[in-house]
Amino acid sequence: MGYRIALIGAGIISQSHLDALRGMEAFEPVAIADIQEERVKEQAAKYGLRPYTDYREMVRAEKPDAVAVSLPHFLHKEAAIWCLEEGCHVLLEKPMALNREECDAILEAEERTGRRLLVGHTQHFIPENRKAKELIESGTLGELVMVQDIRHVRYFTEQRPAWFLEKAKSGGGILMNLGSHSVDKLQWLTGARVTSVKAHVTHHGSRGDVEGSALAYLQTDRGFAATISLSGYEGVPINETHLLFTKGMIKLQTRGGLWISEEGRFREVGWETGKAPFVLQYEAFLRLMETGDAGDCSGAYARSIVSIIETAYASAEAGEELPVPEQPMRSSC
Ligand SMILES: NC(=O)c1ccc[n+]([C@@H]2O[C@H](COP(=O)([O-])OP(=O)(O)OC[C@H]3O[C@@H](n4cnc5c(N)ncnc54)[C@H](O)[C@@H]3O)[C@@H](O)[C@H]2O)c1
């Protein structure tokens, strides 16, 4: 029998977690909790789990080895800390929390309890992203001089759960939610760390009080700069990252394709599909539980993403470029 795991949150992303866990011997999913009774009962019946409407009651009754937290962002801190204190290892959905202070509280609880935390930065497990990272690390394209990341998603649709559009619950709009993937991709693909940000945001959404676009110019500690352009208004979906080097370029469409320049043209690059991204994410979680190694999904790394986004909001507010505060040193970093 595998490690007993319980899920907190039975919303959209819980489906990907449960589909991954279904095929893994290392884990035994036992229960799921959500305040929406009908939703949790339906999800529990589909996957043969015990349903709860109170996650604390679930954790106390089931005593799982681990939990996966897929809650609105403002609940990440309280759920992660509470579960760590109850003795569970925690797989926490991105973004880690609303701000640096909340991330620090989670990191402190991880250190104090000796239980471990993995933050679900799924970009690391998507095969074309991994192939792009391999090409970048091969060094054949010379020096990296700039990165341009552009994402367009219709953000204010009726299907989007309302909490995403309430700043108090989500921490922000497209910058917080999808920007955390863009910033993660930038840092993880290149190995660089963002040192300063100048950002501009707009608020023209049809629902809620969050920004609907963000444009950020980011400097890194590796001598190249990047732009991240996020738009949530009308248009056509785009998810594209351009990496420009001294000897060529890479075009990555996450969930679309991967190209490398060759003699003045783009040549499509293939990759092995392999295991599903959420299966790989759970394998990373398993490794963490068994060896203590969080790899590149540690809480300290995830905090750096939140810190950059917090700096971007502050920059947009101040109308000037701001440095990203230094990450405090911790023994678990
Ligand atoms: N890794 C990815 O690619 C990816 C994709 C989508 C969402 N996410 C992240 O996953 C998290 C959840 O997003 P989602 O799209 O599933 O949202 P969602 O709104 O569909 O699901 C959240 C669920 O939490 C439940 N909930 C709210 N308060 C609760 C409480 N106190 N106790 C128990 N349940 C409670 C809600 O009823 C809802 O069912 C967010 O952090 C989001 O950013 C990650």
The ligand as an SDF file (V2000), in Angstrom:
LIG
                    3D

 44 48  0  0  0  0  0  0  0  0999 V2000
   -0.9000   23.9760  -11.7810 N   0  0  0  0  0  0  0  0  0  0  0  0
   -1.7650   24.4600  -12.6210 C   0  0  0  0  0  0  0  0  0  0  0  0
   -1.5590   24.4650  -13.8290 O   0  0  0  0  0  0  0  0  0  0  0  0
   -3.0480   25.0230  -12.0830 C   0  0  0  0  0  0  0  0  0  0  0  0
   -4.1770   25.1020  -12.8990 C   0  0  0  0  0  0  0  0  0  0  0  0
   -5.3670   25.5830  -12.3360 C   0  0  0  0  0  0  0  0  0  0  0  0
   -5.3880   26.0000  -10.9990 C   0  0  0  0  0  0  0  0  0  0  0  0
   -4.2440   25.9470  -10.2500 N   0  0  0  0  0  0  0  0  0  0  0  0
   -4.2360   26.3920   -8.8520 C   0  0  0  0  0  0  0  0  0  0  0  0
   -5.0000   25.4600   -8.0890 O   0  0  0  0  0  0  0  0  0  0  0  0
   -5.6820   26.1340   -7.0350 C   0  0  0  0  0  0  0  0  0  0  0  0
   -7.1780   25.8680   -7.1580 C   0  0  0  0  0  0  0  0  0  0  0  0
   -7.6420   26.3360   -8.4090 O   0  0  0  0  0  0  0  0  0  0  0  0
   -8.9630   25.7500   -9.1070 P   0  0  0  0  0  0  0  0  0  0  0  0
   -8.9220   26.2270  -10.5190 O   0  0  0  0  0  0  0  0  0  0  0  0
   -9.0880   24.2890   -8.8510 O   0  0  0  0  0  0  0  0  0  0  0  0
  -10.0860   26.5680   -8.3210 O   0  0  0  0  0  0  0  0  0  0  0  0
  -11.5960   26.1210   -8.0070 P   0  0  0  0  0  0  0  0  0  0  0  0
  -12.3390   27.3150   -7.5710 O   0  0  0  0  0  0  0  0  0  0  0  0
  -12.1290   25.3170   -9.1460 O   0  0  0  0  0  0  0  0  0  0  0  0
  -11.4070   25.1190   -6.7720 O   0  0  0  0  0  0  0  0  0  0  0  0
  -11.1840   25.5580   -5.4460 C   0  0  0  0  0  0  0  0  0  0  0  0
  -12.0980   24.7380   -4.5460 C   0  0  0  0  0  0  0  0  0  0  0  0
  -11.8120   25.0820   -3.1800 O   0  0  0  0  0  0  0  0  0  0  0  0
  -13.0330   24.9690   -2.4660 C   0  0  0  0  0  0  0  0  0  0  0  0
  -12.9310   25.6590   -1.1840 N   0  0  0  0  0  0  0  0  0  0  0  0
  -13.0010   26.9950   -0.9210 C   0  0  0  0  0  0  0  0  0  0  0  0
  -12.8360   27.2000    0.3990 N   0  0  0  0  0  0  0  0  0  0  0  0
  -12.6410   25.9810    0.9840 C   0  0  0  0  0  0  0  0  0  0  0  0
  -12.3970   25.5560    2.3140 C   0  0  0  0  0  0  0  0  0  0  0  0
  -12.3000   26.3990    3.3350 N   0  0  0  0  0  0  0  0  0  0  0  0
  -12.2620   24.2220    2.5460 N   0  0  0  0  0  0  0  0  0  0  0  0
  -12.3610   23.3360    1.5290 C   0  0  0  0  0  0  0  0  0  0  0  0
  -12.5990   23.6820    0.2530 N   0  0  0  0  0  0  0  0  0  0  0  0
  -12.7280   24.9910   -0.0210 C   0  0  0  0  0  0  0  0  0  0  0  0
  -14.0580   25.5950   -3.4130 C   0  0  0  0  0  0  0  0  0  0  0  0
  -15.3690   25.2320   -3.0480 O   0  0  0  0  0  0  0  0  0  0  0  0
  -13.5980   25.0330   -4.7580 C   0  0  0  0  0  0  0  0  0  0  0  0
  -14.2700   23.8300   -5.0720 O   0  0  0  0  0  0  0  0  0  0  0  0
   -5.2520   27.6040   -7.1670 C   0  0  0  0  0  0  0  0  0  0  0  0
   -4.1270   27.8020   -6.3600 O   0  0  0  0  0  0  0  0  0  0  0  0
   -4.8920   27.7430   -8.6260 C   0  0  0  0  0  0  0  0  0  0  0  0
   -4.0050   28.8060   -8.8930 O   0  0  0  0  0  0  0  0  0  0  0  0
   -3.0960   25.4340  -10.7660 C   0  0  0  0  0  0  0  0  0  0  0  0
  1  2  1  0
  2  3  2  0
  2  4  1  0
  4  5  1  0
  4 44  2  0
  5  6  2  0
  6  7  1  0
  7  8  2  0
  8  9  1  0
  8 44  1  0
  9 10  1  0
  9 42  1  0
 10 11  1  0
 11 12  1  0
 11 40  1  0
 12 13  1  0
 13 14  1  0
 14 15  2  0
 14 16  1  0
 14 17  1  0
 17 18  1  0
 18 19  2  0
 18 20  1  0
 18 21  1  0
 21 22  1  0
 22 23  1  0
 23 24  1  0
 23 38  1  0
 24 25  1  0
 25 26  1  0
 25 36  1  0
 26 27  1  0
 26 35  1  0
 27 28  2  0
 28 29  1  0
 29 30  1  0
 29 35  2  0
 30 31  1  0
 30 32  2  0
 32 33  1  0
 33 34  2  0
 34 35  1  0
 36 37  1  0
 36 38  1  0
 38 39  1  0
 40 41  1  0
 40 42  1  0
 42 43  1  0
M  CHG  2   8   1  16  -1
M  END
$$$$
